[in-house]
């Protein structure tokens, strides 16, 4: 009798243990499903940003990367685990490994503008990879395209350069963009033709004032002669302006192609020959 009771007790304990084990396994499976979902969500999020991202461990071995990273660095899935030094780049960034090591040493972010072999510009950013427990386990390298920002900066630099030239010239001088809109003019221009800057800049040259610059000879010079030769020398224009009367002018113009961008500007110098 005692043996039967002991056997039943053992069966009950075993059943209870099995039930507990099943419960633990179910909880573990739920955790694994949640973790898989989180990983999928993170992978989808990283892919949706369209930002080339590479995760490196403390030895600068590749841990994972986003699909867009393959457009910046020659990567395939089998490269996971390989050192970064073994991978060739599609961007001009010879100091990438050195900068990554510096970030690991200082725990400070590094940024550089780098150019792709296709001409596209990227902002390369390297930051330490911190775990939830604030442990450094490598670095994250991202490449964000900044081609448009670079182009705009090149334009701003070109305009600043043009303004510097304009302000040093004593004769009336005006800078036009490729669409013949006024980028800037010097003080002599404003003083000579009695027009304020706010009514001049960003306007089509023919629309200035009461369209007093809508002169057939000027149109001929800018729209027919200049595109053919890139330079106009001593082109004579005579016109009566409402505020200052008749002016006889010599126009000298030059098209300028800026090397660091696709932009063009036109430098137009106006020499007053009325009294000569």
HELIX and SHEET records of a PDB file:
HELIX    1   1 UNK A    2  UNK A   48  1                                  47    
HELIX    2   2 UNK A   67  UNK A   71  5                                   5    
HELIX    3   3 UNK A   77  UNK A   79  5                                   3    
HELIX    4   4 UNK A   84  UNK A   86  5                                   3    
HELIX    5   5 UNK A   96  UNK A  106  1                                  11    
HELIX    6   6 UNK A  147  UNK A  168  1                                  22    
HELIX    7   7 UNK A  187  UNK A  193  1                                   7    
HELIX    8   8 UNK A  197  UNK A  199  5                                   3    
HELIX    9   9 UNK A  205  UNK A  207  5                                   3    
HELIX   10  10 UNK A  216  UNK A  219  1                                   4    
HELIX   11  11 UNK A  220  UNK A  225  3                                   6    
HELIX   12  12 UNK A  226  UNK A  229  1                                   4    
SHEET    1   A 5 UNK A  62  UNK A  65  0                                        
SHEET    2   A 5 UNK A  52  UNK A  56 -1                                        
SHEET    3   A 5 UNK A 136  UNK A 145 -1                                        
SHEET    4   A 5 UNK A 121  UNK A 130 -1                                        
SHEET    5   A 5 UNK A 110  UNK A 115 -1                                        
SHEET    1   B 5 UNK A 182  UNK A 185  0                                        
SHEET    2   B 5 UNK A 172  UNK A 177 -1                                        
SHEET    3   B 5 UNK A 264  UNK A 272 -1                                        
SHEET    4   B 5 UNK A 245  UNK A 257 -1                                        
SHEET    5   B 5 UNK A 231  UNK A 241 -1                                        
END                                                                             
